[in-house]
Amino acid sequence: MERGKASRQAPEKVESQLRKGVLEYCVLALMRDGPRYGVELLSELQDTGALATSQGTVYPLLSRLRRDDLVVTTWRESVSGPPRRYYELTEAGHAALREFAGIWPGFRDAVDRLVTPRGGHQDHDPSGKAQP
C-alpha cells in the first residue's frame, strides 16, 4: 500500500468499511427481542445515523443470515398492504449475537486506545502539517 494512501480515503469509504464489519451483528441485535420485517430493520438502521444503509445491502444480508441458519422467516398478513416476511433469530443466531456482544467491548476499547491521541499530541501527516 502506498504510504499515506489510507489518510486520503474519503470519510464515507472509511465509514462504509466500518459499517460492513458490524452490520450483520447490529441486524441480529435488532431481532433480539422478537421477529422483525425488512423495512422495519432498515428504518431502525436509518435512525442510528451511522448504520444507515440501503435495501440492496440489507436484503442480501438477511438472505445470507437465513442460509447460515442464524434467522428463520415467516410470512404474516399486514393490515396496510401485502403480507410481510418476518425474520427471527434461531438459537444459533442468539449464540452468534452473544459471542459478538462478548467480544465487542474489548475490541472497541482496543481501537479507542489506539486512535485516541495520548497526552494531547496531535497527529501529523507526512508533509508535517498538524492534523486536528
C-alpha positions in Angstrom: 0.0 0.0 0.0 1.3 3.4 -0.9 2.4 5.5 2.1 -0.3 7.9 3.2 -3.0 6.3 1.0 -5.3 5.5 3.9 -5.3 9.1 5.0 -6.6 10.2 1.6 -9.6 7.9 1.7 -12.9 9.7 1.7 -14.6 9.7 5.1 -17.6 7.9 3.5 -15.4 5.0 2.5 -13.9 4.6 6.0 -17.4 4.7 7.5 -18.7 2.2 4.9 -15.9 -0.2 5.8 -16.7 0.1 9.5 -20.4 -0.4 8.8 -19.7 -3.6 6.8 -17.8 -5.0 9.7 -20.6 -4.7 12.3 -23.8 -4.5 10.3 -24.6 -8.3 10.5 -24.4 -8.2 14.3 -26.4 -5.0 14.5 -29.2 -6.6 12.4 -29.1 -9.6 14.7 -29.3 -7.3 17.7 -32.4 -5.6 16.2 -34.1 -9.1 16.2 -33.1 -10.0 19.7 -36.5 -9.3 21.2 -38.6 -10.7 18.5 -39.3 -11.0 14.8 -38.9 -8.0 12.5 -39.6 -7.3 8.9 -37.1 -5.9 6.4 -38.4 -2.3 6.1 -38.7 -2.1 9.9 -35.0 -3.2 10.2 -34.0 -0.6 7.5 -35.9 2.1 9.4 -34.2 1.3 12.7 -30.8 1.3 11.0 -31.6 4.7 9.4 -32.5 6.1 12.8 -29.0 5.3 14.1 -27.4 7.6 11.5 -24.0 5.8 11.2 -25.6 2.4 10.4 -28.0 3.8 7.7 -27.8 1.6 4.6 -29.9 0.5 1.7 -32.3 -2.3 0.7 -29.6 -3.5 -1.6 -27.4 -4.2 1.4 -29.9 -5.4 4.0 -31.9 -7.9 1.9 -28.9 -9.9 0.7 -27.6 -9.8 4.3 -30.9 -11.2 5.5 -30.8 -13.9 2.9 -27.3 -14.9 4.0 -28.3 -14.9 7.6 -31.1 -17.3 6.6 -28.8 -19.6 4.6 -26.5 -19.6 7.6 -29.4 -20.7 9.9 -29.0 -17.6 12.0 -32.6 -16.5 11.2 -35.8 -18.1 10.1 -38.6 -16.4 8.2 -42.3 -16.4 8.3 -44.9 -14.6 6.3 -47.6 -12.6 8.1 -50.6 -10.7 6.8 -50.3 -6.9 7.0 -53.2 -4.5 7.7 -51.6 -1.9 5.5 -50.6 -3.9 2.4 -49.3 -7.2 1.2 -48.0 -9.9 3.5 -44.6 -9.2 5.1 -41.7 -11.6 5.6 -40.6 -11.5 9.2 -37.1 -12.5 10.3 -36.5 -14.1 13.7 -33.3 -15.3 15.4 -32.7 -19.0 15.7 -30.8 -20.4 18.7 -27.6 -20.2 16.5 -28.4 -16.5 15.8 -28.8 -15.8 19.5 -25.5 -17.6 20.2 -23.7 -15.6 17.4 -25.1 -12.3 18.9 -24.0 -13.3 22.4 -20.5 -14.1 21.1 -20.2 -10.8 19.3 -21.5 -8.9 22.4 -18.9 -10.6 24.5 -16.1 -9.7 22.1 -17.2 -6.2 21.1 -16.3 -4.2 24.3 -12.7 -5.3 24.3 -12.4 -4.7 20.5 -14.0 -1.3 20.8 -11.8 -0.3 23.8 -8.6 -1.5 22.0 -9.4 0.6 18.9 -10.2 3.6 21.1 -6.9 3.2 22.9 -5.0 3.2 19.5 -6.8 6.0 17.8 -7.2 8.4 20.7 -4.2 10.7 21.0 -2.2 10.3 24.2 -1.0 13.3 26.2 -2.6 15.9 23.9 -0.2 15.2 21.0 -1.7 15.9 17.6 -1.3 13.5 14.7 0.8 14.7 11.7 0.5 13.9 8.1 3.6 13.0 6.0 4.0 16.7 5.0 4.5 17.6 8.6 1.2 19.6 8.9 -0.7 19.2 12.1 -4.0 17.3 11.8 -7.0 18.1 14.0 
